[in-house]
């Protein structure tokens, strides 16, 4: 008799427990943190070659273009020896031009020097790529992660409040672009700061009434 009564009591409790379980839900938000590196290395890749015409009367010799470029750089205070000529296994031939040319690379930690370098324009010089290179160490990564988690929690709390629900504990965290200890490259543009990394992660929280 006691077994039957206990079974009956348990069956009665089950429907009461189910709604409470169904009240639980989850919310997933993105958390952001911004890293602005104070000491990046600036790197420029340039080509030098006669791009504009194949007519003999318009062609300036490669040696003459080199001399013009060297003089213009030195006039800006940039040593010719600071440039590396054809620094990679493949060079000017990959650009697909018929005329001969040279690839140059220039690296500096000085933003002022890179600006001077970018201002030098002589016949045959073409800018291929200018980037800032930097790394984020593990301690900086730890700080970015904490900041991104705080940002995610603020968003989730705001949404939970708007829905009239209580925000619960973290269920999962997904790291999208944490690159601690790796070289990070950002292209230099006029409308954004150099050497900036936008760190993003996704956080899922429990919510209940």
N, C-alpha and C positions, 0 to 999 in steps of 0.2 A: 504493500500500500504506500509506504514511504517513497519507494522508487517511482511509482506512478505519479505521486504528488510532485516530486522533485522534477521529473521530466516535464510535467504540465507547467510548472513554474518557469522552467528554462525556456520553454516554447513561448510563453507569454512575454518574456523579457526580450527575445530576439527582435520583434518588430520595433520595440522601443529603442534598441541600440542602432538599428540600421539608419534611421534618419540622421543621427549624430554623425555617423560615418560619411553620409552623403553630403553633409554640410562642408566638409573639407574640400578645398580646391587649391590650385597652384597658380602662381603668377611668375612669369619670366621677364626680366628686364635687362637692359644693357647698362654696364657701368663704364665710365670713361675717365681717363687720367691723361694729362699732358706733360710730356718731358721736353724741355728745351735745353739742348746741350750747350754749355758755355765754351767748349774748346773743340769744335769740329775741325777736320781737315778739309779744305776746299780743293777740289780737283777739276781741272778743265781739260777737255780733249778737243784739239783743233786740227784742221787739215789745211795744207798749203798746196795749191795747185792752180793751173789755169783752167777755170771752169767756164768762162764766158764765151769763148770762140775757139774754133779749130783753124781759123784763117792764119796763115803765117805772119801777116802784117799786125795781127792783134796779140800774138803770143809773146809773152815775156819769159825769158829763160827761168828755170826753176832756181838757179843760183842767184839770179838778180832778185827774184821774189824773196828768197831767204835773206839776202842782204838788206832789203827794204824792211822786212819784218824785224830783223835783229836790231837795226838802227832805231826803229820806232819803239821797241821794247826797252832798249837801254835809255832812250830819252825819257821814259817813264820811271826809270830807276830799277828796272827788272833785268837781272843778269841773264845773258843768253845761255849760260851754263846751267841755269835753273830749269831749262826745258829738257825733256827727254825726247829724243828723236826715234820714231817707230818703236815704241816701248813694248809692243805685243808681237806675237808670232805673225799675225796678219795685220796689214796696214791699209794704205791708200787704195790698193787694188780691190778691196771689198766694196768700195763706194761705186764701182762700175763706170768710172770715167775713163775716157780713152787716153787722156794725157797723163803724164807722170806727176806724182805728188808725194807729199810726206805727211805723216801723222805726228803731231806733237802732244805731249802731256805736260801739264804744269800743276804742281801741288804746293800749297802753302797753308799755314794755320792763321795767316793774317787776312781778315776780311778786307782791309784797306788795300793790300797788295793784289788780292784777287780782283777787286774793282778796277784797279789800274790796269791789270792784265786784260780785262774784258773791254776796256776802252780802246785798246790798240787795234786799229783796222788798217790793213794795207792790202794791196792787190793780191788776190788769190787766197786770202785767209777766210776760212769758214768755221764757224763754231758748231761743233758736233754735240757736245754734252758738257754741262757744268753742274757738279753735284757737291753736296756736303756729306762727309763720311764721319760717323761717330759710333760709339758703343755705349751700351747701358750695362753697368755691372750689377751683380746680384743684390747689393744693398740698395741701389737705385731702383731695381726691379721690385724689391720688397716694398719700398715706399710707394711706388706706382700702383702696386696691387692693392695695398691698403686704401689708397685714395679712390681707386676704381670701385672697390667694395663699398666704401662709404657712399659714393655717388649712386650705386645701384640700390642701396638700402633706402636712401632718401626718395628715390623714384618709386620704389615698391611701397614705401610707407604712404606716400602721397596718394597713390592709386588705391591702396587698401582703405584709407580714410574716406576717399570719395565714394567707395562702394559700401561703406559702412561695415567693413570687415576688420578682423584683427590679423595683423601680420605675424606669421609664424616663423620657424627656423629655416635656415638655408638647407635646401635639398641637394642641389647640384651647382657646380661652378665650371664654366667652360672658358678656357683661355684662347683668344683668337689670334693675337699677334705679339705675344711676349717673346722678345728676341734678346734675352740677357746674354751678354758676352759675345754677341755676333755683330759684325759690321752692318750698320744701317745706312742706307744711301737715300738722300732726298734731293730732288732736282731743285735748283734755284729758280724762283720766279719773282717777278716784281710785286706780286700781291700777297706774299706770305713770308713768314720768318723762315730762315734757314735752320737746318738741324733740329727739326721738331718731329717728335714721334707721338702719335695719338694711340694710346694703349686702350684696348677694348676687351671686356670680358662679359659673359652672359651668366646671370645668376637666377636660379629658380627658388622661390620661397613657397612655403605652405601658407594658406589663408583659411580662416574659419570665421563663422559668425560670432 
